[in-house]
């Protein structure tokens, strides 16, 4: 399972992206709104696409889970992604623990909720100012 992330956008390889979106929707993310932008599947070049984003400083978090009991079909692409993250260690980090990834996801959810709350509060203030001005 591979996914790459930054504050502005989240990207993932094919199946992983679908699973992340389904998880986000089950946890309250707006239905139909992608939590993660899906790239190609890992064996189809998705790992290399995300590595390119990391090297271009457009991706700062990589979530990488793997089953150590299963052979990695596209070893070269996976190594490319792993090396891309370690090359830009001052800006990128690889999250390989499900518990850490879960904590990161919850922090992202709280951040998004806080942003939405701030937007709503700003809208209420604007509305009340409009009412005051019309009096």
C-alpha positions in Angstrom: 0.0 0.0 0.0 1.4 3.3 -1.0 0.2 6.9 -0.6 1.9 10.2 -0.8 0.6 13.4 0.8 1.1 17.0 1.5 -1.1 19.6 3.1 -2.5 20.8 -0.2 -3.2 17.4 -1.7 -3.0 13.7 -1.1 -2.0 11.2 -3.8 -1.9 7.5 -3.8 -1.3 4.5 -6.1 -4.5 3.0 -7.6 -5.9 0.5 -5.2 -4.4 2.2 -2.1 -6.1 5.5 -3.2 -9.4 3.8 -3.5 -9.0 2.2 0.0 -8.0 5.6 1.5 -11.0 7.3 -0.1 -13.4 4.7 1.2 -11.8 4.9 4.7 -12.1 8.7 4.6 -15.8 8.5 3.5 -16.6 6.0 6.3 -15.1 8.5 8.8 -17.1 11.5 7.7 -15.2 12.9 4.7 -17.7 14.3 2.2 -19.0 11.4 0.1 -17.8 11.5 -3.5 -15.1 14.0 -2.7 -11.7 12.2 -3.1 -9.6 12.3 0.0 -6.6 11.1 -2.1 -6.0 11.7 -5.8 -5.4 8.3 -7.4 -2.4 7.7 -9.7 -1.6 4.5 -11.6 -1.4 1.3 -9.7 2.1 0.5 -8.3 2.9 -2.1 -11.0 1.7 0.3 -13.7 4.1 3.1 -12.7 2.2 4.8 -9.8 5.2 4.5 -7.5 7.4 6.2 -10.0 4.8 9.0 -10.5 4.7 9.7 -6.7 8.5 9.5 -6.6 8.6 12.2 -9.2 6.3 14.4 -7.0 8.6 13.9 -4.0 11.7 14.8 -6.0 9.9 17.9 -7.3 9.1 18.9 -3.7 5.3 18.6 -4.4 4.8 15.7 -2.0 6.0 15.7 1.6 4.5 12.6 3.3 4.6 9.1 2.0 2.6 6.4 3.6 4.1 3.0 2.7 2.7 -0.3 4.1 3.8 -3.6 2.7 3.3 -7.3 3.5 6.7 -8.6 4.0 5.4 -12.1 3.2 4.5 -11.2 -0.4 7.0 -10.7 -3.2 7.2 -7.1 -4.5 6.4 -7.4 -8.2 7.8 -4.0 -9.2 10.8 -3.8 -6.9 12.6 -1.1 -9.0 9.7 1.3 -8.7 9.4 0.8 -5.0 13.1 1.4 -4.5 12.8 4.5 -6.5 10.0 5.8 -4.3 11.9 4.9 -1.1 15.1 6.6 -2.4 13.2 9.7 -3.4 11.9 10.1 0.1 15.3 9.6 1.7 16.9 12.0 -0.8 14.7 14.9 0.3 14.6 14.0 4.0 14.5 17.6 5.1 11.1 18.0 3.4 9.7 14.5 3.1 8.9 11.7 5.5 7.9 8.1 5.0 5.2 6.8 7.3 5.4 3.0 7.5 3.5 2.3 10.7 -0.3 1.9 10.5 -0.6 3.4 14.0 1.4 6.5 13.0 -0.6 6.8 9.7 -3.8 6.6 11.7 -2.7 9.4 14.0 -1.6 11.4 11.0 -5.0 10.9 9.3 -6.9 11.9 12.4 -4.8 15.1 12.7 -5.6 15.9 9.0 -9.3 15.3 9.8 -9.1 17.7 12.7 -7.3 20.3 10.7 -9.9 20.1 7.9 -12.7 20.4 10.5 -11.0 23.4 12.1 -10.6 25.1 8.7 -14.3 24.4 7.9 -15.3 25.8 11.3 -13.3 28.9 10.7 -15.0 29.5 7.3 -18.4 29.0 8.9 -17.6 31.4 11.7 -16.3 34.0 9.2 -19.5 33.6 7.2 -21.6 34.2 10.3 -19.6 37.3 11.2 -20.0 38.7 7.7 -23.8 38.0 7.8 -24.2 39.7 11.2 -22.1 42.7 9.9 -24.4 42.9 6.9 -27.5 43.0 9.2 -25.9 45.8 11.3 -25.1 47.9 8.3 -28.7 47.6 6.9 -30.2 48.9 10.2 
